[in-house]
Structures are given as structure tokens and as C-alpha cells.
Amino acid sequence: MTSRGPRLFLSLLLSTGLFAAAAQSADFYVSPGGNDTNAGSLASPWRTIQHAAETVPPGSTVFIREGVYAEKVAVYSSGNAIDGPGVFKAYPGERPVIDGTGLPFDPVNSNALISIYDQNHVRIEGLTLRNLKTATRDLVPIGILIENESSHIEIVDNVIHDIETRFNGLNGLNGLDGGDAHGIAVFGSAATPLSHVVISGTRSKNCSIWP
């Protein structure tokens, strides 16, 4: 008993540690019929993608069910090289939509349907982003924004359309003055450069500046 006790105690510690590590990442679910007070499981999904983006641990996959999500999503949950990327993707066989129709614009912060700022190991897959429009000077609608010291970002198999500015303040010398829009924008705005950004199988259409 004396010789087995320490070994058993060590074994339990190791097992508990392994279990805790394994429990760090998991699959979570979001659905238009869910609620952010739910558990985030397939049977009890969350309501908003933003709640998932603020909640899930590194290496988790968030499956987004079919439907329309009227929200801007700021990703605050990074993955890492050990646990893997934080993945936000369409549920198999479905095509969820993030729709910007009528969403307010912020004159100070990002006006992107999905923004990834200072995050690492993030994958966005299989989503449709649409209808973020403004006619106000110096507000820039963006489908997906990647910015600052982000790295290992994957944008895969998405469709982005109708991201527009209709501000038409023309002047004789410089053309459009204060009107801009982007389907996808990648800005390295820090001393540490952006790195390992992959954009694959993603289509952008009808993203425009007027006139």
C-alpha cells in the first residue's frame, strides 16, 4: 500500500490533467432559434455568433446553423499552435448568412461584418456575408476585416456580396472623397507584421463604391 499510494496519486493527477486539457476545446453550435443562455450544444444552441466568439476556448469549432444573423461579429477567441484554430463554420450541408441590413455604423470602431483584430489561429468557413451599406462620408463597410498583429488566419469557401458605400462626394481633382468599401480588408497596422493569412475559395461580388 505504501508503495502504490504515491503512484496512484500521481496517476490520478496525470489523468485529471489530461482530461482538463482535452476538455479545453469542443464543438459548439449557434442557431437562429437558440438562446445565449443555453449550453451551446447541438440540442441547446446559442443564438448569436458574437456570443460564441467571446466564449469558446482555444481550438474549438463553432458550427453555425442555417438562417440569417443580423449582427456584426468581433472575434475575441484565438486558437493556438497546440490546440488548433478557433473555427467558425457552416453546419454541414447548410449556408448561414450574416446580414448587415439596417445595422448601425460606428464612426470610431470597425464597421465589418466579421472583424479579427490581434487574434491568431482563426478559421472562417462556409458563410455568406451580405448587405452592409452606407451613404455617409468616411464610414467604410467591410465584409471581413483582418487587422494589426493577427496571424494564421484562414478565410475559406465564403461568399461576400453587396458591401457598398453610396457616398458620392465628388471633387474635380481626386474623384471620390471619403467613400470606400471592401469585401475583404487585410491591414498590417502594427510593428509586428501580419503573417500566414490564407484566403481560399472565397468569392466577393457586388462590393462597390458609387457612383
QUILIN-V781400 format. One record per residue. N is the residue number from 0. RES is the residue in one small letter. OMEGA is omega in radians with two decimals (* if undefined). D_CENTER is the distance of its C-alpha to the mean C-alpha in Angstrom with 1 decimal. Layout:
BEGIN
n->(N	N)
res->(RES	RES)
omega->(OMEGA	OMEGA)
d_center->(D_CENTER	D_CENTER)
END
This chain:
BEGIN
n->(0	1	2	3	4	5	6	7	8	9	10	11	12	13	14	15	16	17	18	19	20	21	22	23	24	25	26	27	28	29	30	31	32	33	34	35	36	37	38	39	40	41	42	43	44	45	46	47	48	49	50	51	52	53	54	55	56	57	58	59	60	61	62	63	64	65	66	67	68	69	70	71	72	73	74	75	76	77	78	79	80	81	82	83	84	85	86	87	88	89	90	91	92	93	94	95	96	97	98	99	100	101	102	103	104	105	106	107	108	109	110	111	112	113	114	115	116	117	118	119	120	121	122	123	124	125	126	127	128	129	130	131	132	133	134	135	136	137	138	139	140	141	142	143	144	145	146	147	148	149	150	151	152	153	154	155	156	157	158	159	160	161	162	163	164	165	166	167	168	169	170	171	172	173	174	175	176	177	178	179	180	181	182	183	184	185	186	187	188	189	190	191	192	193	194	195	196	197	198	199	200	201	202	203	204	205	206	207	208	209	210)
res->(m	t	s	r	g	p	r	l	f	l	s	l	l	l	s	t	g	l	f	a	a	a	a	q	s	a	d	f	y	v	s	p	g	g	n	d	t	n	a	g	s	l	a	s	p	w	r	t	i	q	h	a	a	e	t	v	p	p	g	s	t	v	f	i	r	e	g	v	y	a	e	k	v	a	v	y	s	s	g	n	a	i	d	g	p	g	v	f	k	a	y	p	g	e	r	p	v	i	d	g	t	g	l	p	f	d	p	v	n	s	n	a	l	i	s	i	y	d	q	n	h	v	r	i	e	g	l	t	l	r	n	l	k	t	a	t	r	d	l	v	p	i	g	i	l	i	e	n	e	s	s	h	i	e	i	v	d	n	v	i	h	d	i	e	t	r	f	n	g	l	n	g	l	n	g	l	d	g	g	d	a	h	g	i	a	v	f	g	s	a	a	t	p	l	s	h	v	v	i	s	g	t	r	s	k	n	c	s	i	w	p)
omega->(-3.11	-3.10	-3.09	-3.05	-3.13	3.14	-3.14	3.14	3.12	3.14	3.12	3.11	-3.14	-3.14	3.12	3.12	3.13	3.13	3.14	3.13	-3.13	-3.09	-3.09	-3.12	-3.09	3.01	3.11	-3.01	3.07	-3.14	3.07	3.11	-3.10	3.13	-3.10	3.02	3.11	-3.10	-3.09	3.13	3.12	-3.14	-3.08	-2.98	2.98	-3.13	-3.02	3.06	-3.14	3.10	3.10	-3.09	3.11	-2.88	-2.90	3.11	-3.13	3.08	-3.11	3.02	3.08	3.08	-3.07	-3.06	3.13	3.10	-3.11	-3.13	-3.14	-3.08	2.90	-3.04	3.01	-3.07	3.12	-3.07	3.10	2.86	3.07	-3.05	-3.11	-3.08	-3.10	-3.08	2.87	-3.01	3.02	-2.98	3.08	3.00	-3.07	3.11	-3.11	-3.10	3.13	-3.06	2.92	-2.98	-3.09	-3.08	3.07	3.13	-3.13	3.06	3.14	-3.10	-3.08	-3.02	-3.10	3.01	3.13	3.05	2.97	3.08	3.13	-3.02	3.13	3.10	-3.08	3.07	3.12	3.11	3.06	-2.96	2.92	-3.10	2.94	3.10	-3.00	2.85	2.96	-2.97	3.06	3.01	-3.06	3.14	3.01	2.91	-3.00	3.06	-3.09	3.04	3.10	3.12	3.04	-2.97	3.02	-3.02	3.13	3.10	3.13	3.13	3.13	3.07	-2.89	2.95	3.06	3.03	-3.12	-3.11	3.10	2.95	-2.90	2.79	3.09	3.05	-3.05	3.12	-3.11	2.87	-2.97	-3.02	-2.93	-3.13	-3.13	-3.11	3.08	3.09	-3.11	3.10	-3.10	2.95	3.05	3.09	3.11	-3.07	2.99	-3.00	3.13	3.13	3.05	-3.03	2.92	3.12	3.05	3.06	-3.12	3.02	-2.98	3.05	-3.11	-3.10	3.08	-3.13	3.11	3.02	-2.88	2.93	-3.07	-0.03	*)
d_center->(53.6	53.5	52.1	49.5	48.2	46.2	44.9	43.8	42.1	40.3	39.3	37.8	35.9	34.5	33.6	31.9	29.9	28.8	27.9	25.8	24.0	23.4	22.2	19.4	16.9	17.0	15.6	14.2	14.2	13.1	15.6	17.0	20.1	18.8	19.1	17.1	20.4	20.4	20.0	16.8	19.0	19.7	22.7	21.2	17.6	15.5	15.2	11.9	8.3	8.4	11.2	9.6	7.0	10.3	12.5	12.1	14.1	13.5	13.7	12.7	11.5	10.1	12.0	11.4	14.9	16.5	16.7	15.5	12.9	14.1	11.5	9.3	6.1	6.2	4.8	8.4	8.9	9.9	11.9	15.3	18.1	19.9	17.6	15.3	11.6	9.0	8.3	6.4	9.2	12.0	14.9	17.8	19.7	17.5	15.4	13.3	12.8	10.8	13.8	14.6	18.3	20.0	17.1	18.6	18.1	18.2	20.8	19.8	16.0	13.2	13.4	10.2	8.5	5.0	6.2	6.2	9.8	12.1	10.0	11.3	11.1	7.5	7.5	6.0	9.3	11.6	10.1	12.1	11.2	14.5	17.0	15.9	19.4	21.7	25.3	25.3	26.1	23.7	20.6	18.1	15.7	12.8	10.6	8.0	9.1	9.5	12.2	15.0	15.5	12.3	13.5	13.1	9.9	10.2	9.3	11.7	13.7	11.8	13.9	13.5	16.6	18.6	16.8	20.1	22.2	25.7	27.2	30.3	32.1	34.1	36.6	39.3	38.2	34.5	33.3	30.2	30.0	26.8	24.8	21.7	18.6	16.1	14.2	12.4	13.4	13.7	15.8	17.5	18.8	20.2	23.2	21.2	19.9	16.5	17.1	16.3	13.8	14.1	13.6	15.5	16.6	14.4	16.7	16.7	19.7	21.4	19.3	22.2	24.2	27.5	30.4)
END
